[in-house]
Every structure is written in C-alpha cells, then in structure tokens.
C-alpha cells in the first residue's frame, strides 16, 4: 500500500516515510546503501541533500519505490545530474595504467623536481586549477614512472619521494573532478612509494591523502582507522620537529571529521583539541602539501559541528575564522561552503547564497564540479523568494542548474 504523501513534504521526509513503510531501520538502510548512518540521517532530516541521480536510484531500490517522483517530489529534469567524466581524466588514467613507460633521455631528477613543484603550485595557487593542472599530469606521470624504474642506488630514494609527491597531486585532482578510481589509485601509489622510500613523514602525508579519499567514498571507519595507525607510526619517530608536528595535527583534524561522522562526539572533540594544541606550537605552516595551523583548526571545528548537526554552533565558530590567513584557495572555498550549508539548514537563504558567491569567487571552476555546492544551490532555487532570486538564479544558471 502506497503511503500518503502530504503536500509540501520534503525529499527527506519522503525518504523517512518510505523507509518506515519498508519496516527497516536507518542503520539497515545505511548498510544497504553503503553509507554511514549519519549520512542517511542527514538525508532524512534535510540537513544534507541527496547529491546525485545514482544515489536516488539506490535509495529507491532499497526502499522498493518504483516512482522516483513520489520518492523525491522532484520532476526528472530537476533531479541531481550525474556529471560527465571530466575531459582531463582519460589521459591521466591511461598514463597511470600504461604498461611500461620509458624515457627518451637520461633521467633528470632536478628537472622532474621543478616540474612537479610547478604542478603543485598551479593546483594550489590558481583559480583555474583544473584548466592548468590537468593537462600537466599525464606526461608527468609517464616521466615519473619511467624515472623510478630507471634509477637505482643512492638517488632511488629521492625518485620515490618525487613519485609520492606526484601521486598525492593525482589523488587530490582525481577526487575533485569526481574520478574516484584515479584518486584511489594515486593515493595507493603514493603510499607504496613512501613505504619504499622508508620515509616516515612521506608515509604520514600519504596516509592523510588515502584517508581523505576513503572518507569521500563513504569508507568512514576505514579512514578513521588509517588516521589512528598513521598517528601511532609518526609518534614513534624520534624528534619533535615542526614537520612531524604539523603532520600529526593534520591527521588529528582528518580523524576528527571521521569520528563526528561516526557519532563519536567526544573522540571528535578530543582530536580537535589535540590539533589545536599542536597548532599553537606550529603556527600557520605548510608541509608535504598539507596546510596546518590555527586557521585550519578553526575551519575543521566548524565542519565537525556541522557533521554533528549543530548548524548554529558551526556558524558561531565559522564566522570567527579568518580564512584569509590561509594561502589555500581550496580551504577558503571549503570554509565558505560550510557556512553556506549551515545557513541553508537554518533557512537563512540570503546569507547562504552570499557564502556560495564567496566560495565561487575563490575557485569558479570548483563550483561547477563540487557536488555539495551544487546541491546547496539546487536547494536554494527550489525555495527561492523575491529577495534571494537575484542572487541565486544567476549562479544556478552559470552552473547549469535548472
């Protein structure tokens, strides 16, 4: 028997209604979906939108709903779109999977070092990071793979470190364009290179990147376990140098997010407190392509509060964080998106729209690709008012959102 759909029911309320009709718990539904219970709860409460058509299809299958319109309340044309694969991805994937790349000349580690450093600078410092960084990666991957295969002796460790540096960038790029197979492969190769180089700092950085992509693909428990293992490994490294401290702090911030998603609030706060004490000693710093310091701790405190469904607390924290202190465009973009999500949850749509514009100003290319940002824009469009229309509509049209 079909449940009664009341006028004005939100997509989240419809998910809850059909789940109750199916007589399954949130825990069972989340297990069948392959997501965390926290994510499922947030879909039902409306704190987080279902971000893709594929997710809606999975939810409909789990809840045994044949009519997507009844489940979503959205016409087919208004459902989240499945973004096409970014045009830069196939050449990157081909370079990663090529059987045996070779060099036409003798290996040149100094030149390769400069090239990889340039690619990272382009990624972190350019508002056109996808346009400029993506085309660099295939040839860099081929050259790096061939160099590592060619070099032995005393220089091999340096070559492995360079390989780890490059694969970390592949991980970051792949995740941002939604190519999670490329991102996971990049992270895995970075971990392998770091272990082969027997460099504990590179191992820690690679672990952070692997935990990041595990988190993004819904493997929250695995991400948290990896963070804990990396923290324990790094603590056994003698000395208390700034690089080691900053990496420990970054791992604690990553762990805090995972603990919050697993509803381990106390552990999440403990990890944040540890990171904050560490940041007090390191100040604002960058090591192994990770930004760490008081600003990043503040950004993560707001993000953790949002994960814990405390939108008001997230806003109070986030509004006091001066993200201009960080050189990371990505971190600033994420911070403004956290604010936009929190304002949207509290139905302060005009403030949410302005935060979306701030995020868009940081990295315009990111807005078109970022699934979470597009979901917030879509949500604001569905309940726009004359006051918000002039702000939301132009952004929605630029992003191709009906």
Secondary structure by P-SEA (a helix, b strand, c coil): ccccccccccaaaaaaaaaaaacccaaaaaaaacccaaaaaaaaacccccccaaaaaaaaaaaccccccccccccccccccccccccccaaaaaaaaccbbbbcccccaaaaaaaaaaaaaaaacccccccccccccaaaaaaaaaaaacccccaaaaaaaaaaaaaaaaaaaaaaacaaaaaaaaaaaaaaaaaaaccaaaaaaaaaaaaaaaaaacaaaaaaaaaaaaaaaaaacccccaaaaaaaaaaaaaaaaaaaaacaaaaaaaaaaaaaaaaaaacccccccccccaaaaaaaaaaaaaaacaaaaaaaaaaaccccccccaaaaaaaaaaaaaaaaaacaaaaaaaaaaaaaaacaaaaaccaaaaaaaaaaaaccccccccccaaaaaaaccc
